[in-house]
């Protein structure tokens, strides 16, 4: 693919519009009073724009569901989301760049001690609507009931307010909530592996090989690992090489 074709495919408006999901603290955040987000996905978007020789326009999304809506509306050129079959209808993914854990949280006095005990009729599980773990648990849970909240940040407060049995989420978010809200504990291990990837809207498949090579180069060069360290992200791993 020629450089001009790459640019016209990935940045047809002369700028690279990238969704930044600040609802996932592993990927990005927005400090109080700030107008520009920070995080590993921000660093990747800016590096890609630099290589293309175009400005980066960051489209801030409060949730993953909002990022998906931006893709469907044609409001972005690239997106940073967890890989999921439901989202692949609208998005062509490159290889994952970061792998994180989906975990369960319960109250200290809960009888639940293992992830396998969650899928029972008596259990109601709080999730962030449209999140990767919501999509996964919608397919996987056969007996427990999902209770959806607007965003991942609202899950634990909603879980407490409604007296639910389980809260599900990105492990780092739940760990932060456990420090903020007393009387909570995480169940050991994880119920899913969440693979975070860069993607482009369907119909721009010509850019797929370029994005794949780009992400693999960043992983091999230590760019992703350095970004995670720089932003103080613990518990997330650089995804293994795809090829």
C-alpha positions as CSV (number, residue, x, y, z in Angstrom):
1,X,0.0,0.0,0.0
2,X,1.4,3.4,-1.0
3,X,1.7,6.1,1.6
4,X,-0.9,8.3,-0.1
5,X,-3.4,5.4,-0.1
6,X,-2.7,4.7,3.6
7,X,-3.4,8.4,4.4
8,X,-6.5,8.6,2.3
9,X,-7.8,5.4,3.8
10,X,-7.0,6.1,7.5
11,X,-7.4,9.9,7.4
12,X,-9.7,10.8,4.5
13,X,-10.5,14.2,6.0
14,X,-6.8,15.1,6.4
15,X,-6.8,14.4,10.1
16,X,-6.9,11.2,12.2
17,X,-10.1,11.1,14.3
18,X,-9.6,8.6,17.1
19,X,-12.1,7.6,19.8
20,X,-10.6,7.7,23.3
21,X,-12.7,5.7,25.8
22,X,-12.0,7.4,29.2
23,X,-14.4,4.9,30.8
24,X,-11.6,2.3,30.9
25,X,-8.8,3.5,33.2
26,X,-6.3,1.1,31.6
27,X,-6.7,2.8,28.2
28,X,-7.2,6.4,29.0
29,X,-8.3,9.0,31.5
30,X,-9.2,12.7,31.8
31,X,-7.8,14.5,34.8
32,X,-10.1,16.9,36.6
33,X,-10.2,20.3,34.8
34,X,-8.2,18.9,31.9
35,X,-9.4,19.1,28.3
36,X,-6.9,16.6,26.8
37,X,-7.1,12.9,27.8
38,X,-4.0,10.9,28.7
39,X,-3.2,7.2,28.5
40,X,-1.8,4.4,26.3
41,X,-4.5,4.7,23.6
42,X,-3.9,8.4,23.4
43,X,-0.1,7.8,22.9
44,X,-0.8,5.3,20.2
45,X,-3.3,7.5,18.4
46,X,-0.8,10.4,18.4
47,X,2.1,8.2,17.2
48,X,-0.1,6.9,14.3
49,X,-1.0,10.5,13.3
50,X,2.6,11.5,13.5
51,X,3.6,8.7,11.1
52,X,0.8,9.6,8.7
53,X,1.8,13.3,8.9
54,X,-1.6,14.5,9.9
55,X,-3.0,16.0,13.1
56,X,-4.7,13.8,15.6
57,X,-8.3,14.7,16.6
58,X,-9.3,12.9,19.8
59,X,-12.9,12.0,20.1
60,X,-13.5,11.6,23.8
61,X,-16.1,8.9,24.7
62,X,-17.3,8.3,28.3
63,X,-18.0,4.6,27.6
64,X,-17.1,1.9,25.2
65,X,-20.7,1.9,24.0
66,X,-20.3,5.6,23.0
67,X,-17.1,4.7,21.1
68,X,-19.1,2.1,19.2
69,X,-21.7,4.6,18.4
70,X,-19.0,7.0,17.1
71,X,-17.9,4.2,14.7
72,X,-21.4,3.6,13.5
73,X,-22.0,7.3,13.0
74,X,-18.8,7.7,10.9
75,X,-17.4,10.1,13.5
76,X,-14.0,8.4,13.8
77,X,-11.3,6.9,11.6
78,X,-9.8,4.6,14.3
79,X,-11.1,3.3,17.6
80,X,-9.7,1.6,20.7
81,X,-12.0,-1.1,22.0
82,X,-11.9,-4.6,23.4
83,X,-12.2,-7.3,20.7
84,X,-15.7,-8.8,20.7
85,X,-17.7,-10.6,18.0
86,X,-20.7,-8.3,18.4
87,X,-18.5,-5.3,17.6
88,X,-16.8,-6.9,14.7
89,X,-19.9,-6.3,12.7
90,X,-18.9,-2.6,12.5
91,X,-15.2,-2.7,13.1
92,X,-12.1,-4.4,11.6
93,X,-9.6,-5.0,14.3
94,X,-5.8,-5.1,14.2
95,X,-4.0,-7.4,16.6
96,X,-4.5,-6.7,20.4
97,X,-1.9,-4.4,22.0
98,X,-2.9,-4.9,25.7
99,X,-4.5,-7.7,27.6
100,X,-6.4,-7.0,30.9
101,X,-8.6,-9.1,33.2
102,X,-12.3,-9.1,33.7
103,X,-13.0,-9.8,37.4
104,X,-15.9,-10.2,39.9
105,X,-16.3,-8.3,43.1
106,X,-18.5,-9.2,46.1
107,X,-19.1,-7.9,49.6
108,X,-16.8,-9.2,52.4
109,X,-19.6,-11.3,53.9
110,X,-20.7,-12.8,50.6
111,X,-20.7,-16.7,50.5
112,X,-19.2,-16.5,47.0
113,X,-15.5,-17.5,47.0
114,X,-15.0,-18.6,43.3
115,X,-15.8,-17.3,39.9
116,X,-17.6,-20.6,39.0
117,X,-20.2,-19.8,41.8
118,X,-21.5,-16.6,40.2
119,X,-23.7,-18.2,37.5
120,X,-26.6,-19.2,39.8
121,X,-30.2,-18.1,39.7
122,X,-30.0,-16.2,43.0
123,X,-27.2,-13.9,41.8
124,X,-27.6,-10.5,40.2
125,X,-24.5,-9.2,38.4
126,X,-23.8,-5.4,38.0
127,X,-22.2,-4.5,34.6
128,X,-21.4,-1.4,32.6
129,X,-23.9,-1.3,29.7
130,X,-22.3,-2.2,26.3
131,X,-18.9,-2.9,27.9
132,X,-16.8,-5.9,26.7
133,X,-17.6,-7.8,29.8
134,X,-21.3,-7.0,29.4
135,X,-21.2,-8.5,25.9
136,X,-19.3,-11.5,27.1
137,X,-21.4,-12.2,30.1
138,X,-24.6,-11.8,28.1
139,X,-23.5,-14.8,26.1
140,X,-21.9,-16.8,28.8
141,X,-24.2,-16.5,31.9
142,X,-27.1,-18.9,31.8
143,X,-28.6,-18.5,35.2
144,X,-27.5,-15.3,36.9
145,X,-29.2,-12.0,36.0
146,X,-27.3,-9.0,34.6
147,X,-28.2,-5.5,35.9
148,X,-26.8,-2.9,33.6
149,X,-25.6,0.6,34.6
150,X,-24.8,3.5,32.3
151,X,-21.0,3.3,32.7
152,X,-18.3,1.1,34.3
153,X,-17.6,3.8,36.9
154,X,-21.2,3.5,38.1
155,X,-21.2,-0.3,38.5
156,X,-19.9,-0.5,42.1
157,X,-22.1,2.3,43.4
158,X,-25.1,0.8,41.7
159,X,-24.2,-2.6,43.1
160,X,-24.1,-1.2,46.6
161,X,-27.2,0.9,46.3
162,X,-29.3,-1.9,44.9
163,X,-27.9,-4.6,47.2
164,X,-26.8,-6.8,44.3
165,X,-24.8,-10.0,44.8
166,X,-21.9,-9.4,42.3
167,X,-20.2,-6.6,40.5
168,X,-18.3,-7.3,37.3
169,X,-15.7,-5.1,35.6
170,X,-12.1,-4.4,34.5
171,X,-9.9,-5.5,37.4
172,X,-8.1,-2.2,37.8
173,X,-11.4,-0.3,38.0
174,X,-12.7,-2.7,40.7
175,X,-9.5,-2.5,42.7
176,X,-9.8,1.3,42.7
177,X,-13.4,1.0,43.8
178,X,-12.4,-1.4,46.6
179,X,-10.1,1.3,48.0
180,X,-12.9,3.8,47.8
181,X,-15.8,1.7,49.2
182,X,-15.2,-0.3,52.4
183,X,-16.3,-3.9,52.8
184,X,-15.6,-5.3,49.3
185,X,-13.3,-8.0,48.0
186,X,-12.4,-9.4,44.5
187,X,-12.9,-13.0,43.7
188,X,-9.6,-14.7,42.9
189,X,-8.5,-14.8,39.3
190,X,-10.5,-13.6,36.3
191,X,-13.7,-14.6,34.5
192,X,-12.4,-13.4,31.1
193,X,-9.4,-12.1,29.2
194,X,-10.1,-8.7,27.7
195,X,-8.0,-8.1,24.5
196,X,-7.8,-4.4,23.7
197,X,-7.1,-3.6,20.1
198,X,-7.0,-0.7,17.6
199,X,-9.7,-0.9,14.9
200,X,-11.1,0.9,11.9
201,X,-14.7,1.1,10.7
202,X,-15.7,-1.6,8.2
203,X,-15.1,-0.6,4.6
204,X,-11.5,0.5,5.3
205,X,-10.0,-3.0,5.1
206,X,-7.2,-1.7,2.9
207,X,-5.7,-0.2,6.1
208,X,-5.8,-3.4,8.0
209,X,-2.4,-4.7,7.1
210,X,-0.8,-1.3,7.9
211,X,-2.5,-1.1,11.3
212,X,-1.5,-4.7,12.1
213,X,2.2,-4.0,11.2
214,X,2.0,-0.7,13.1
215,X,0.8,-2.3,16.4
216,X,3.2,-5.2,16.1
217,X,6.1,-2.8,15.7
218,X,5.0,-0.7,18.7
219,X,4.8,-3.9,20.8
220,X,8.2,-5.2,19.7
221,X,9.9,-1.8,20.2
222,X,8.6,-1.5,23.8
223,X,6.4,1.5,23.0
224,X,3.3,-0.1,24.6
225,X,5.2,-1.3,27.7
226,X,6.7,2.1,28.2
227,X,3.3,3.8,27.8
228,X,1.8,1.6,30.5
229,X,4.6,2.3,32.9
230,X,4.6,6.1,32.1
231,X,0.9,6.2,32.9
232,X,1.2,4.1,36.1
233,X,-0.9,1.2,34.8
234,X,-0.4,-2.0,36.8
235,X,-1.9,-5.4,36.2
236,X,-2.2,-5.0,32.4
237,X,0.1,-6.9,30.0
238,X,1.4,-6.1,26.6
239,X,-0.4,-8.5,24.2
240,X,1.9,-11.3,22.7
241,X,3.1,-11.0,19.2
242,X,0.4,-11.7,16.6
243,X,2.9,-12.8,13.9
